[in-house]
Amino acid sequence: MRTTLTPGTRGQLAWALRAEWTKLRTVGGTGWLLLGIVALTVAVSSMTAALTFADPCPRTGCLQDPVKISLSGVTVGQVAVAMLAILVVSGEYTSGMIRTTLTAMPRRSTVLAAKAIVVTGLVLAAGIVAVPGALAAGRLLLPGSGFTPEHGYPPLTLADGPTLRAAAGSMLYLALVGLLSLGVGTAVRDSAAAIGSILGLLFLPLLLFVFPDPHLQKLIFRITPMNAGLAIQATRDLAAWPITPWAGLSVLAAWAGVGLLCGGLLLRHRDA
């Protein structure tokens, strides 16, 4: 059955968006977390670029990926993204404001949709600054670490198709982490528990790579949100990766969709 967005529904969503934006911009932590996304991403990327030294390309081709090195700060910047997304919902549960929100807007799916749109917009805005900033730092610092044309590494530029894909994909990656975190925060409600849950979901699978079975390692890589999602940053030797860049980002999108669905169902069927 086809559903349509009626004028009344559009009006409710617009009202909910204004309300969510007003709440977020009046919370002191929002600005600091957005700044944290940018600062962490650029700072960690800069340190990695400065401390990673290139080897001359062998005959088989360059194995190190300067684009992925330059975007390594996204792995840390996503922590601030998760905290921002969880703050959007768990802060209301902590203060009791969620009751006022749901009284003013009884349609809970509209409330969650508005929160998702606001989170996505804010994270993408931060990503538009953070990701090009990280690439600019890489372009500046990597030559000093041996990533030079003489060693087989041309300067980083967004005019290069794979580099542009990695940059745009990294922005989408951060937005999807935000949506996944919003879903987890809606389901868990408590800030500390939600942050612990999302960080465990993102980072704990890295510990499973201690198992020597290569088939198990590939499976873990293909199905876990961070490992698969960050494949979007790869620009070299793609055949050696367990999953292709866009397929990896699709895995993260599926995790985000499931997280929002679970959070939405729990929001709908339990008391505030």
Summary of the structure (lengths in Angstrom):
residues: 272
radius of gyration: 20.2
end to end distance: 30.5
largest distance: 66.7
contacts: 921
relative contact order: 0.14
helix: 79%
strand: 0%
